[in-house]
């Protein structure tokens, strides 16, 4: 099975923020990188539930590659 790779960006300000480049409006935040990643996954799940998306996304056939920006 071929998995699509999504790129997520994580930044640090007063808290850690995260977003996925290909899906505007999918964000996450937290006091740590782990919290931001978990919140981002909640946001992605909500996006999938409430928008028409490709089958590979709704069937969870993807990997997320995280990039941390300073």
Secondary structure, DSSP 8 states (H G I E B T S, - for coil): ---EEEEEEEEESSSEEEEETTSTT-EEEESSHHHHHHHHHHHHHHHHHHS---HHHHTT-EEEEEEEE-
